[in-house]
Amino acid sequence: SNESCDMEDVGSRRFSIAIGKRAAITITYAAIKPGVDGRTVILKPRKSADGIKWDCRGGTLQPLYRPAACRAKTAAEG
């Protein structure tokens, strides 16, 4: 939970953050622009040989507004 991670409520800003199961972090955007407001990016940690890697392809934010590393790959991209 946010409280157990010592995170303050940031809901009054342009986003809010929630920590869920298995340390997944959900960022919900607000008051930015239509098409972005209410959309989410979900960050999921996974173990790797180099430590922890974060998958940021989850959530409902359109690929247009995400960094390239956070865009889901299409079937053509493999």
N, C-alpha and C positions, 0 to 999 in steps of 0.2 A: 504494500500500500504506500501511498505518498507519505503518510505519517511515519511509517516504519523506516522510510528512507530519508527522513528529515527534510522532505520537500515541502515548500510553502505552496499554497494555492496561487497559481498564476493566471486564474481565469479572467482577471480584469485586463490583461494584456491582449495581444492579437492572437494568442494561442493558449491552450491549456495542455497540461501534461498529466497523464495517468500511468501508473506502473501496475501491471497486471501479473497474471500467472507466468511463471518461468522467466521473470524479469523483463517481459515484453513492455516496451514503452510506447504509448499511443499519444501522438501529438494531434490535437484538433485545432484547426485554424478558425479565426473569427475576425470580423470587421476588416477584412483585407480587400476583397472584391467578389462579385458574384461568380460562382463557379469554383471558388476556393473556400469560401465561408462554409463551415460545417464539415469540410472534408478532413480526412485523417492520413497520417503516415504512421505506420507501425514499425518499430525497430525491434528485431528479435536477435538475441545473442546466440552464438553457437561456438563450441570449442573447435579449435584447429591446432595444428602443430605449432603455429606461431602465437598462440594465445587465444583471445576471444575475437571473433569477427562478428560484425553487425550486418544483418540483412535488413535493408530499409525499403524493400519493394512492396511490403504489405500496406493495406489501407485503401482509402477511396480517392486520394488526391490524383488528379490526372497526370500522366507522364510529362505533359508540357511544362508543368510547374515544378518538376523534380530534378535534382541533379542527375546526370547520366547514370551514375552508379546505383541510383534508387529507382530506375525504370525496369519494369519486368521485361524479360526477353520475350520476343515473339517466337513462334514456331520456326520461322525462317532463319532466325539468328542462332537457334540451337540452344 
